[in-house]
């Protein structure tokens, strides 16, 4: 059982549910769709399996995460957010926006596909022509729809996109926010649409 702050404030009661180390990052990994335990481990390589299992049990007990069995031909157990768990998305996006200008951790810090995808949702700036983009980040597929006013982004393949962008999360982050060239990024389809899409995610001032 997670420890309680013993405080009746709504902030404290929320932290009773998701304030333990790794809990919010587990939610982050599930915001874009269900994942198997092994996929969660791949997205959170710094957390041990016992700790991850404990956090998942706590989030299940809190009604934020549930387990589900996939239908054949790929019978597997996956974890997914409940409706209440999905309500944490704006909280996590605002935390991401707040942290986007914070110093980087020392050493060879990880930056997984889901973290990069959610960074796009965090930093999206409306404007421009509608664009449909297929993203392949670290071998994982995402589909992004920019209608000029809002960004939709979810796990899975895109049908008939304007452009496809494939890269490892680190090199693509370097293009987006550190002035790197496109050498480590593969673009197919409408290159102008892809470049227009990549300009929609500036860092906060």
Secondary structure, 3 states (H helix, E strand, C coil): CCCCCCCCCHHHHHHHHHCCCCHHHHHHHHCCCCECHHHHHHHCCCCCHHHHHHHHHHHHHCCCEEEEECCCCCCCEEEEECHHHHCCHHHHHHHHHHHCCCCCCCCCCCCCHHHHHHHHHHHCCCCCCCEEEEEEECCEEEEEEECCCCEEEEECCCCCCCEEEEECHHHHHHHHHCCCCCCCCEEEECHHHHHHHHCCCCCCC
